[in-house]
Amino acid sequence: MNRFENWFCGSSIWRSVTRKQVLPWLLAGTDLGEHVLEIGSGPGAATEELRKRSARVTSLEYSHVFAVRIARRSQSANGAVLRGDASALPFPEKTFSAAIAVLVLHHLKTQEAQQCAFAEVFRVLRPGGVFFAVEIQDGWLNRVAHIRSTFVPVAPATVSERLSAVGFSNISVAHKGGAYRLRALRPF
């Protein structure tokens, strides 16, 4: 992530937007279950809110700096923070009741890495587990905001096919402004 993204994603503005708008839209009408995987927690804008919504949250962050900061700031008993890569999750099969990625997938360096991440999420979800993600669409403004940063947009028109290819079902995509959410189920 570039300096702007690091600043914005760590700001009280983004934390508030995540808590009041993004997560309610993403998770509306859904029970997360007892153990949630937060993929790409970044500075932790969603972490505390997820810990309020689930008995246990494991946050995975690629950046060592962010992972250490979240671990120091969040000393709650129902959470853990690990450093790791979304395309090679360090967890056993069928560990989590839900997995969530907020503005993470476009930071994976290639579409192949994204596909590996989809397969890994499927692997670590329990049967009946749900994968949730919020992503931004491709466009000039998002490209400008990602100068000197990885930006590999996940096209909403192809995401259902890509998730189906690794085994997900009941896939839905909904748009709101320049963002979209996806939900996908690991079948029983």
Buried (B, 14 or more C-beta within 10 A) or exposed (E): BBEBBBEBBBEEEBBEEBBEEBBEEBBEEEEBBEBBBBBBBBBBBBBBBBBEBBEBBBBBBBBEEBBEBBBEEBEEEBBEBBBBBBBEBEBEEEBBBBBBBBBBBBBBEEBEBBBBBBBBBBBBBBEEBBBBBBBBBBEEEBEEBBEEBEBBBBEBEEBBEBBEEBBBEEBEBEEEEEBBBBBBBBEE
